[in-house]
Amino acid sequence: MRDDAIGFVLKAGCAASECAEVAAWWPRHREAARTWRNPLDLAIAAGFAADRVGWAFASGYQAALHALFPGAPEDRICALCVTESEGNHPKAIKSTIRIQADARTLNGTKRWTTLGPEGALFFVAARDADAPGERPMLRLARVNSNAAGVRIEPMPATRFVPEVPHAQLAFENVRLREEDLLPGDGYDEYVKPFRTVEDIHVHAAVIAYLVREARRLSWPAFWIERATAQLHALRSLAAEDPSQPATHVALAGVLVLVKGLLEESEGFWSLACTDPAALRWQRDRDLFGVAAQARAQRLARAWQHLSAR
């Protein structure tokens, strides 16, 4: 097992063969996972091996899931299923887990499940309908994609990273064993921290991808040096508690620097404007603005918590 994923991306060969679909990406991700056991190192190494942003994102997403769920199977594509028609806030979650005829059953629907059409194991957030109190109590359930009562419907490709599929899921009286339910509050212990864990791992994977392209296209060494510094910063943050306000403040600072790094890369991409990777970058770069509002809210809450102490 190698110890230094960041050193690896600075010296490994920088050619990457074309990868057009999940069936080609997944074996490459699994190959990286056999060498790099730490999820953040896996995100870096698999992102470096990606031939486009989409697969770097997919590998970062899988690595984030394994960071949050260490017991998740390594040989199966996993997905966190939270978003519904009204959003992903606890009040928007209408899916339910309830006891029926001495068994727990899951009912409801989900949207925008990343890699959903290819998913083998879903981590599904749903209300515990039998929990007392007015506040919605969310639980997380492990559900096999081939379980009775699970229906998977692919969604249209997105404008950016269209190679990464999404799905709508429907759960109709899906029977759950007690061991299928993860312990604790599903929102506070899993859904909420995953936003932070995902940001760290996905950005690390994409920066590693860009380092490979920077080396392949002979971008200036000073850009690669700053990118490497950001990878070290993200690696440090990956070891911190993702629920702590200080972690969110530090992550916000790192992402500001990452944003500057990405903006600076535009000039270098323009020098290779006919390169297929450059054309894909122009298409996919809007990915990084998708969660801007959620990140701003996370930062504002972090400062509020710190100011109240």
ABEGO torsion letter per residue (X at the ends): XBABAAAAAAABBABBBBBABAAAAAAAAAAAAAABABAAAAAAAAAAABABAAAAAAAAAAAAAAAABAABBAABBBBBBABBAAEABAAABABBBBBBGGBBBBBEBBBGBBGAAABABBBBBBBBAABBEABBBBBBBBBBAABBGBBBBBBBBBABGAABBBBBBBBBGBBBBAAABBBEBAAAAAAAAAAAAAAAAAAAAAAAAAAAAAAAAGBBAAAAAAAAAAAAAAAAAAABBAABAAAAAAAAAAAAAAAAAAAAAAAAAAAAAABAAAAAAAAAAAAAAAAAAAAAAAAAAAAAAAAAX
